[in-house]
């Protein structure tokens, strides 16, 4: 698994989990979905992603997007 696929998988899990939590637990969890979307948007412009930094420190092999 590369850093790119780890970041994309993590983002997908966060979005799906927050939607499920908003549906079944409390509607305010939709803000977690908004945060994840905002983070993906800013990463597309800047190339900087906090999750990528964490995955790098965990030893995930680099990919092409988040060097």
N, C-alpha and C positions, 0 to 999 in steps of 0.2 A: 504494500500500500504506500502510495506517495503522499506527500504533504497536501497536494492539491485535492486528491480524492478524500483524504481525512477531513479537510476543511469543508468540502461540499457535503459529505455525509453528515458531519456534525451540524451544519446549518439546516439540513433537511430534517434531522431528528429534532432540533430545537423548534422549528416551525410546526412540525406535526404534533409534537408534545404540547406546545403552547396552545394550539387550536383545540386539542382534546381537553386540556385543562380548562380552557375558556368555555367549552361546551358543557362539561360535566362538573366542574368545581366552582368556578367564579368567572364572570365575564371580564374582569380586569386582567386576566391572563392574556388577553388579546394584545396588551402592551408589550409582552415578550415577543410576540410575532412581529409587531412594528419595530422593535429594537433589532431583531434579527434581520429584517428587511433593510433597515437603515444601514446596518453594519455591512451587509452585502453590497449595497449601493456605494457607500464610501470606499470600500475595498476595491471596487471596480475602477474607481478614479485614482486612488492613491497607491494601490498595490500593498497596503499595510492592513493586516488583519490580526487582532489580538489572539484569536484561536490558533492562527498559524504560528505565532510566537510560542504558545504553550506546547503545540505539537512538536515544534523543533526541539524544545527543551526535553521532551519525552523521547527524542531520538528517532522520530519518523523521518524517513528518507526524503530529501528535497524533490520537488517536482519542477514544473516549469513556471508556474504562476507566482508563487510566493517565495522568492529567493531571499 
